[in-house]
Amino acid sequence: MPKHIIFDTDPGIDDALAILLALASPELNVDGIVTVHGNVSTEQTTENALAILELAGASHIPVYKGCDLPLVKESLLSPETHGDKGLGYANLPAPASKPQVKHGSDFLIERIMSQPNEITLVAIGPLTNVALALRKEPRIVENVKEVLVMGGAIQHAGNTTPLAEFNTFVDPHAAHVVFHSGIPITLTPLDVTYQCIFTADDLNRLLKIDSPITKYIADSTRFYMEFHDEYQSIQGCVINDPMTLALTFMPEICDYQNLVVDVDISTGVGLGNTFADFYNYEKKPANMRVAMGVRPRMFMDVFLERMEKLARSLS
């Protein structure tokens, strides 16, 4: 039986690749997509989610618009990383489908509570919707099967401040709520995702197939590669979110530690810093499983194979 997943996401170049990977994975059934502010505005992330689904022939999947702003701090978007519309140089047609009326946080509650211990939540954007859902209905802690969170930088430099990763920095207060809720989290921080680099050779392999999918991947990731080269001296682009999604069907690509993890919500340079108490100085029980090692080419080979299969099916 396929695993039922819900995305909470801010597409976003690598978010969109994660959606495509899910659609190309027979182990998964995507029950819905909830959008959130982050890489671009929620209005734009919602349009992007609808457009990606239409590109992949999956417009039957419902999309729910979530929160427009962080819980406490001011908004922070990322056009320099993902482009003004969030999908790099890709220019997809305006989607014909529309988002659902229900708020994204209410959909999360409704679906998780109606299917106890069956829903995997893949949270690859700021955690505002998830925190709001937890505040509205705390029982989702016991009823969700698992939550995969792309966020944080444990022993790795931040990618938004010297200490903070983007998703966590955008809404650190939401991350704080989620981390301390007791919900079953597997965290994929930059420590592992920054080892998963989509290279020019990988793209050229995909471009051997003439398909709207490969054209989209080329147009979107070219912008992302330019950003990584200019700002971080990385040849290629880091695809954080597809790696996180891949743990739903191939958890063996990572090595894990059960850790006490927290996020700094004080003002100043530490805001959004995600850190682990490796020696458990305060003798607290671990609040999440953290991916601290990864087999990047094992992941990348599966990603490329599935993108090739999806591209051929839609060429």
DRENLOSE-957557 format. One record per residue (C-alpha): residue number from 1; residue in three letters; x, y, z. Coordinates in steps of 0.2 Angstrom, whole numbers, plus 2048, in hexadecimal, padded with zeros to 3 digits. Example, Ala and Ser with C-alpha at 12.3 -4.5 7.8 and 13.67 -1.06 7.14 Angstrom:
! DRENLOSE-957557
(node 1,'ALA',(83E,7EA,827))
(node 2,'SER',(844,7FB,824))
! end
This chain:
! DRENLOSE-957557
(node 1,'MET',(800,800,800))
(node 2,'PRO',(807,811,7FC))
(node 3,'LYS',(80B,81D,80A))
(node 4,'HIS',(800,82C,80C))
(node 5,'ILE',(809,83C,80C))
(node 6,'ILE',(805,84F,80E))
(node 7,'PHE',(811,85C,809))
(node 8,'ASP',(812,86C,812))
(node 9,'THR',(81D,877,807))
(node 10,'ASP',(822,887,7FF))
(node 11,'PRO',(827,883,7ED))
(node 12,'GLY',(835,888,7EA))
(node 13,'ILE',(840,87F,7DD))
(node 14,'ASP',(845,871,7E8))
(node 15,'ASP',(834,870,7F0))
(node 16,'ALA',(82D,86D,7DE))
(node 17,'LEU',(83A,860,7DB))
(node 18,'ALA',(834,857,7EB))
(node 19,'ILE',(822,857,7E5))
(node 20,'LEU',(828,850,7D4))
(node 21,'LEU',(831,842,7DD))
(node 22,'ALA',(822,83E,7E7))
(node 23,'LEU',(817,83D,7D8))
(node 24,'ALA',(824,831,7D0))
(node 25,'SER',(825,826,7DF))
(node 26,'PRO',(819,817,7DF))
(node 27,'GLU',(81C,815,7F2))
(node 28,'LEU',(813,825,7F5))
(node 29,'ASN',(801,82C,7F3))
(node 30,'VAL',(801,83F,7F4))
(node 31,'ASP',(7F1,844,7FE))
(node 32,'GLY',(7F3,856,7FD))
(node 33,'ILE',(7FE,865,7FC))
(node 34,'VAL',(7FE,873,809))
(node 35,'THR',(807,883,804))
(node 36,'VAL',(810,88F,810))
(node 37,'HIS',(81A,8A0,80E))
(node 38,'GLY',(82D,89E,80C))
(node 39,'ASN',(836,89D,7FC))
(node 40,'VAL',(829,8A9,7F5))
(node 41,'SER',(818,8AF,7FB))
(node 42,'THR',(80A,8A2,7FF))
(node 43,'GLU',(800,8A9,7F0))
(node 44,'GLN',(80F,8A4,7E5))
(node 45,'THR',(813,894,7EE))
(node 46,'THR',(801,88F,7EB))
(node 47,'GLU',(801,893,7D9))
(node 48,'ASN',(812,88A,7D7))
(node 49,'ALA',(80B,87A,7DF))
(node 50,'LEU',(7FC,87A,7D4))
(node 51,'ALA',(807,87D,7C5))
(node 52,'ILE',(813,86F,7C9))
(node 53,'LEU',(805,863,7CB))
(node 54,'GLU',(7FD,867,7BA))
(node 55,'LEU',(80F,866,7B2))
(node 56,'ALA',(80F,854,7B9))
(node 57,'GLY',(7FD,84F,7B5))
(node 58,'ALA',(7F8,84F,7C7))
(node 59,'SER',(7EC,85D,7C9))
(node 60,'HIS',(7E0,852,7D2))
(node 61,'ILE',(7EB,854,7E2))
(node 62,'PRO',(7E3,862,7EC))
(node 63,'VAL',(7ED,871,7F2))
(node 64,'TYR',(7E9,87B,801))
(node 65,'LYS',(7F0,88C,804))
(node 66,'GLY',(7F7,88F,816))
(node 67,'CYS',(7FF,89D,820))
(node 68,'ASP',(805,8AD,818))
(node 69,'LEU',(810,8B3,826))
(node 70,'PRO',(81B,8AB,834))
(node 71,'LEU',(814,8AA,845))
(node 72,'VAL',(81E,8B8,84D))
(node 73,'LYS',(82C,8BF,842))
(node 74,'GLU',(82B,8C9,832))
(node 75,'SER',(82A,8C0,822))
(node 76,'LEU',(83A,8BB,818))
(node 77,'LEU',(839,8B5,806))
(node 78,'SER',(847,8AE,7FB))
(node 79,'PRO',(846,8B5,7E9))
(node 80,'GLU',(859,8B5,7E7))
(node 81,'THR',(859,8A2,7EA))
(node 82,'HIS',(849,89D,7E1))
(node 83,'GLY',(845,8AB,7D5))
(node 84,'ASP',(837,8B8,7D6))
(node 85,'LYS',(82A,8AA,7D3))
(node 86,'GLY',(832,89C,7DD))
(node 87,'LEU',(836,891,7CE))
(node 88,'GLY',(846,898,7C7))
(node 89,'TYR',(846,89B,7B5))
(node 90,'ALA',(837,88F,7B2))
(node 91,'ASN',(828,897,7AB))
(node 92,'LEU',(819,88B,7AE))
(node 93,'PRO',(808,88F,7A7))
(node 94,'ALA',(7FC,897,7B4))
(node 95,'PRO',(7F3,888,7BC))
(node 96,'ALA',(7E1,885,7B7))
(node 97,'SER',(7DD,87D,7C7))
(node 98,'LYS',(7DA,887,7D7))
(node 99,'PRO',(7DE,884,7EA))
(node 100,'GLN',(7D2,87D,7F6))
(node 101,'VAL',(7C8,888,801))
(node 102,'LYS',(7CD,880,811))
(node 103,'HIS',(7DC,888,81A))
(node 104,'GLY',(7EC,87D,819))
(node 105,'SER',(7ED,87A,82C))
(node 106,'ASP',(7DB,874,82D))
(node 107,'PHE',(7DE,868,81F))
(node 108,'LEU',(7ED,861,828))
(node 109,'ILE',(7E3,85F,838))
(node 110,'GLU',(7D4,857,82F))
(node 111,'ARG',(7DE,84A,825))
(node 112,'ILE',(7EA,845,833))
(node 113,'MET',(7DB,843,83F))
(node 114,'SER',(7D0,83A,833))
(node 115,'GLN',(7DE,82D,82F))
(node 116,'PRO',(7E7,82A,83F))
(node 117,'ASN',(7F9,823,83D))
(node 118,'GLU',(7F8,823,82A))
(node 119,'ILE',(7FE,834,825))
(node 120,'THR',(810,839,822))
(node 121,'LEU',(813,84C,822))
(node 122,'VAL',(821,852,817))
(node 123,'ALA',(825,864,81E))
(node 124,'ILE',(831,86C,812))
(node 125,'GLY',(82E,87E,815))
(node 126,'PRO',(82C,889,824))
(node 127,'LEU',(822,881,832))
(node 128,'THR',(814,88E,834))
(node 129,'ASN',(806,883,82E))
(node 130,'VAL',(80C,874,839))
(node 131,'ALA',(80D,87F,848))
(node 132,'LEU',(7FC,886,846))
(node 133,'ALA',(7F5,875,843))
(node 134,'LEU',(7FD,86F,853))
(node 135,'ARG',(7F6,87E,85D))
(node 136,'LYS',(7E4,87B,856))
(node 137,'GLU',(7E4,868,858))
(node 138,'PRO',(7F2,861,864))
(node 139,'ARG',(7EC,84F,861))
(node 140,'ILE',(7F4,84F,850))
(node 141,'VAL',(804,84B,85A))
(node 142,'GLU',(7FD,83A,85D))
(node 143,'ASN',(7F4,837,84D))
(node 144,'VAL',(801,83B,840))
(node 145,'LYS',(80C,82D,83A))
(node 146,'GLU',(81C,837,838))
(node 147,'VAL',(822,848,833))
(node 148,'LEU',(831,84B,828))
(node 149,'VAL',(838,85D,82B))
(node 150,'MET',(845,864,81F))
(node 151,'GLY',(84D,872,82A))
(node 152,'GLY',(85B,877,835))
(node 153,'ALA',(86E,876,835))
(node 154,'ILE',(875,86C,843))
(node 155,'GLN',(888,86B,840))
(node 156,'HIS',(887,874,830))
(node 157,'ALA',(888,886,82C))
(node 158,'GLY',(877,88F,829))
(node 159,'ASN',(872,894,818))
(node 160,'THR',(868,8A4,81D))
(node 161,'THR',(872,8AA,82B))
(node 162,'PRO',(883,8A3,831))
(node 163,'LEU',(879,898,83D))
(node 164,'ALA',(867,896,836))
(node 165,'GLU',(860,88C,828))
(node 166,'PHE',(852,894,81D))
(node 167,'ASN',(843,88B,822))
(node 168,'THR',(846,88C,835))
(node 169,'PHE',(84C,89E,834))
(node 170,'VAL',(83C,8A4,82A))
(node 171,'ASP',(831,89E,839))
(node 172,'PRO',(83C,898,848))
(node 173,'HIS',(82D,89A,854))
(node 174,'ALA',(823,88E,84A))
(node 175,'ALA',(832,882,849))
(node 176,'HIS',(833,884,85C))
(node 177,'VAL',(821,87F,85E))
(node 178,'VAL',(823,870,853))
(node 179,'PHE',(833,86A,85A))
(node 180,'HIS',(82C,86A,86C))
(node 181,'SER',(81B,862,868))
(node 182,'GLY',(81F,850,86A))
(node 183,'ILE',(81B,84D,857))
(node 184,'PRO',(825,83F,84F))
(node 185,'ILE',(832,848,845))
(node 186,'THR',(840,843,83A))
(node 187,'LEU',(84B,852,836))
(node 188,'THR',(856,854,827))
(node 189,'PRO',(861,863,82A))
(node 190,'LEU',(86E,86B,81E))
(node 191,'ASP',(87B,85F,825))
(node 192,'VAL',(874,851,81A))
(node 193,'THR',(86A,85B,80C))
(node 194,'TYR',(879,866,807))
(node 195,'GLN',(882,856,802))
(node 196,'CYS',(874,852,7F5))
(node 197,'ILE',(87A,85D,7E6))
(node 198,'PHE',(871,85C,7D5))
(node 199,'THR',(87F,85F,7C9))
(node 200,'ALA',(880,865,7B7))
(node 201,'ASP',(884,853,7B2))
(node 202,'ASP',(874,84D,7BB))
(node 203,'LEU',(86A,85A,7B1))
(node 204,'ASN',(872,855,7A1))
(node 205,'ARG',(86D,843,7A4))
(node 206,'LEU',(85A,848,7A6))
(node 207,'LEU',(85B,853,797))
(node 208,'LYS',(85E,844,78C))
(node 209,'ILE',(84B,842,78E))
(node 210,'ASP',(841,84F,784))
(node 211,'SER',(832,853,791))
(node 212,'PRO',(82A,861,799))
(node 213,'ILE',(830,85A,7A9))
(node 214,'THR',(842,85B,7A4))
(node 215,'LYS',(840,86C,79D))
(node 216,'TYR',(838,872,7AD))
(node 217,'ILE',(846,86B,7B7))
(node 218,'ALA',(854,873,7AC))
(node 219,'ASP',(84B,884,7AD))
(node 220,'SER',(849,884,7BF))
(node 221,'THR',(859,87C,7C5))
(node 222,'ARG',(864,888,7BA))
(node 223,'PHE',(85F,896,7C5))
(node 224,'TYR',(862,88C,7D5))
(node 225,'MET',(873,887,7CE))
(node 226,'GLU',(878,899,7CB))
(node 227,'PHE',(873,89E,7DC))
(node 228,'HIS',(87D,890,7E4))
(node 229,'ASP',(88C,893,7DA))
(node 230,'GLU',(88C,8A6,7DD))
(node 231,'TYR',(888,8A6,7F0))
(node 232,'GLN',(88F,895,7F6))
(node 233,'SER',(89B,88F,7E9))
(node 234,'ILE',(892,87F,7E6))
(node 235,'GLN',(892,878,7D5))
(node 236,'GLY',(880,872,7D2))
(node 237,'CYS',(872,875,7DE))
(node 238,'VAL',(86D,86D,7EF))
(node 239,'ILE',(85C,864,7EE))
(node 240,'ASN',(858,864,800))
(node 241,'ASP',(845,860,7FF))
(node 242,'PRO',(846,851,7F3))
(node 243,'MET',(852,849,7FE))
(node 244,'THR',(846,84B,80D))
(node 245,'LEU',(838,844,803))
(node 246,'ALA',(842,835,7FE))
(node 247,'LEU',(843,830,810))
(node 248,'THR',(830,82B,80F))
(node 249,'PHE',(835,81C,804))
(node 250,'MET',(848,81A,806))
(node 251,'PRO',(84D,81E,818))
(node 252,'GLU',(85D,814,816))
(node 253,'ILE',(865,823,80D))
(node 254,'CYS',(868,82B,81D))
(node 255,'ASP',(870,827,82E))
(node 256,'TYR',(866,82E,83D))
(node 257,'GLN',(869,833,84F))
(node 258,'ASN',(85B,836,85C))
(node 259,'LEU',(85F,847,863))
(node 260,'VAL',(858,855,86E))
(node 261,'VAL',(857,863,861))
(node 262,'ASP',(851,875,864))
(node 263,'VAL',(850,885,85B))
(node 264,'ASP',(856,896,861))
(node 265,'ILE',(848,8A3,862))
(node 266,'SER',(851,8B1,86B))
(node 267,'THR',(855,8C1,861))
(node 268,'GLY',(866,8C3,85A))
(node 269,'VAL',(873,8B9,850))
(node 270,'GLY',(86C,8A8,856))
(node 271,'LEU',(85A,8AA,850))
(node 272,'GLY',(855,89B,847))
(node 273,'ASN',(864,891,84C))
(node 274,'THR',(860,87E,84D))
(node 275,'PHE',(86B,875,859))
(node 276,'ALA',(86C,864,861))
(node 277,'ASP',(871,85F,873))
(node 278,'PHE',(87D,851,86D))
(node 279,'TYR',(882,84D,87F))
(node 280,'ASN',(871,850,886))
(node 281,'TYR',(877,85B,894))
(node 282,'GLU',(865,85E,89B))
(node 283,'LYS',(861,84B,89A))
(node 284,'LYS',(851,84E,88F))
(node 285,'PRO',(849,841,884))
(node 286,'ALA',(84D,842,872))
(node 287,'ASN',(840,84C,869))
(node 288,'MET',(844,847,857))
(node 289,'ARG',(84E,83C,84B))
(node 290,'VAL',(85B,845,842))
(node 291,'ALA',(863,840,832))
(node 292,'MET',(876,843,834))
(node 293,'GLY',(87D,839,826))
(node 294,'VAL',(878,836,814))
(node 295,'ARG',(87C,82C,805))
(node 296,'PRO',(87A,83A,7F8))
(node 297,'ARG',(87D,830,7E8))
(node 298,'MET',(872,822,7ED))
(node 299,'PHE',(864,82F,7EF))
(node 300,'MET',(869,838,7DF))
(node 301,'ASP',(868,829,7D5))
(node 302,'VAL',(857,825,7DA))
(node 303,'PHE',(851,837,7D8))
(node 304,'LEU',(858,837,7C6))
(node 305,'GLU',(850,826,7C1))
(node 306,'ARG',(83F,82C,7C7))
(node 307,'MET',(840,83D,7BE))
(node 308,'GLU',(845,833,7AF))
(node 309,'LYS',(836,828,7B0))
(node 310,'LEU',(82A,837,7B4))
(node 311,'ALA',(831,840,7A5))
(node 312,'ARG',(82F,832,799))
(node 313,'SER',(81D,82F,79F))
(node 314,'LEU',(819,841,79B))
(node 315,'SER',(823,844,78B))
! end
